[in-house]
Amino acid sequence: MSWRILLPDLAAAWQAAATGTAYRPTPAGTSFRSWARQLAARAAGSGRDAELDRWTGLLAAPTTPVTARPLDPAVDTAATARQLTLTLPADTTEALLTTVPAVFHAKVDDILLTAFTLAVADWRARRGLGDSGAVLLDLEGHGREPGDSGADLSRTVGWFTALYPVRLDLGTLDRRDALAGGPAAGRAVKRVKEQLRAVPDGGLGYGLLRHLDADAGPRLAALPTPALGFNYLGRFRAPDGPAAEWSVAPDAEALGEGTDPGLPMAHAVEVDALTLDGPDGPRLHATWSRPRHLLDEDAVRDLARTWFRALEALAAHARRPDAGGHTPSDLSLVSLDQSQIDRLEAMWKVSR
């Protein structure tokens, strides 16, 4: 994320130097130091202790495994990491960024995570690891959401990554129907959307308790961690013109990132996704990482393709005339459950 701030500045500075003109980059808003101090103040403030039971209960609860054996920090290290990258077609990506979230009054992340939950549940069941609609994962973000702090982090260079666990539960809905784009697909989106909305303060409290609270930190550190990691970086424009000369070099990945080969991998499976706007439209790129001793490429490719299949099913479902609708979190002035909302929308035909 920091390079996405620095590279355009470097390109503009180079152009200015080449033409003999002055260049002054747009100043940053809130400094990294100020933001770090704000986080420390929030951690010391009242109210965070009330979240601790929620996080400990979530991590301590039994969960269906995603691998035959658990992640072993002595064996599953960065040296054993393997990656697989797949790209979704532009037409499906376009629908996932526009039509699908619009009809459900949702965010892109809600749609991606609904499909991810469907894919993991289906993949796990087919591998004989358990038939459960609940999926525990670490949700990673760029950490630049200022909340109500008033901070401006849009041009602040630094590592702001936020990470917190979520348990997404599809319940007893028909996954086969959902993966075919049927009515169950819509119910899945609404369930996952509401579960994500229920996370307090966008998950910020978990990081404050885990890393900045002397009492809560050791308690959270002693609990099991999710075997799955998910990170959607957002949508970016492919560089063109002079800016392309200051983009990431084609051989950058081959040069490596300097990671200690003995560093334990954080998850059995991680997916890092982003949308890149190109000449043929937006395309979702997903890179899957796993330790080679824990999962082979065929297994990870199966999961990756199942996720794309679920995304295509949600895009197809959104084209149905009966698709979409509101959920309880959309209605701030009244208290209605999902069944009441569904009945009202069916009566007045306002689902869109």
Phi, psi and omega in degrees: 000324179294323178296330179288344172272316187285320186298314177299325177295318178297317179298315181293322179294321179296316178298319179295318179295321181294330182259001177074024179253161180279148178227129176232112180293151176298129183293154175287159178273266180274132180286159178300320181297316180297319180294319178299320178292323177298319180296318179297322179293321178295320181296326180279346182286173182280158173104334183289328180300331181294338180277342190300316180299325180296313183290319180293320178296321181295316184280332182277342183292146177301145180220148179287130183289163176246354178224160183294329175230156180288163176299132181247112183296340179278339184249316186270080184251176180301331179294337181262001184292138175228146183238152175221128181241129176234154183234133181273143179302155186296321184294320178291318178301316179302317179296321182292335180272341188234284189300310187296307178296329181295315184290337179257005182053045187238178174259162178302319180301323179301319182289314180298320182284330173298312179296322180296318179296316176300316183294314181296316181298317179292314181297317181295318180294319180292337179269004177073025182261358179132143181252089182224142178272002181262134181230125177261129181211158170271127179257117182256142177222172182285349173075015182259018176279112186281350183062224180261021184282340184081003181287150175243102184254010187295333181236024180266123180279132179157172182261104184255007189314130176248145182216132176206151181276147173223148173244112181256123188238117179281347183072216185259018182295160183283100183294327179298317178294320180297318181287349175261003179082017181280188181304329180297334178297318178295319179296325178297315179301315182295321179295312182294318179304313181292324178293323176290324178293336182281350179291121184293132173055035178062023178085359183301324184298328181298311180297322179296316180290319185290323189245344185236006180244117186295332181270312183286328184305307180297327179295316180289324181294333183279350183273157175299151178249155180299146178277349183244142174233139182225133181215116173253116187279341179114197185246134183224151178271133176295133183294143175218171180063213181300329182296333181296331179290345180246024176267179182295133181293146181303330183264015185298317181295324180293334180285341179081169183249010179076018181290136175299122182298340179271359180294125179297140176288144185281332185219155174291324177220130175233141173236128175244119185235151173207157176255128181243121178280120179236185182297335180261013179109181181284141177224134178277123177252127181234125177250123181257130179241143179200157173285133185293337179281347186259321180219138177272170184296324180299320180294316181290322178296323177299314179296317181298317179291327177293323176296315178297322177298319178293321177297318178296324179294320179293322177296319178293319180299321183296342178277350179289145181294337181263010184278157172094195180125176181264167175229166184307323182291346177283342189249095186278342186259351179224158179248101178233141174274175186297321181294323178293319178298316181299320180293318179296317180293325177294322180292318186257358175052053181239024183300332177263000000 
